[in-house]
Amino acid sequence: MTTMPAPGTCRHCHCTEDNACRLSEGDTCCWTNLERNVCSNPACIKAESARVARVKAARPRPLRSSDIHQLIRRGNRKPKKGRAA
């Protein structure tokens, strides 16, 4: 697991405000989020999209109301009566 970079450092290419990436057009990169940890380099944007997708996939999906009702019904079932010996 990676640690969270300090604000002002890109989590993917590690550029900083003082040492910004040079983009193909000759411009320098800028920050794409308020936390200032993802720059506008296309490779960094793609890597961040993949990271966010992995994080979302790892989260359990929230329970729907039908799931909750099904769990309640399972918990309220009476045990089956067996024959006494």
Secondary structure, DSSP 8 states (H G I E B T S, - for coil): ------TTB-TTT--BSSS--B-TTS-B--BSSTTS-SBS-HHHHHHHHHHHHHHHHHS-----HHHHHHHHHHHT---------
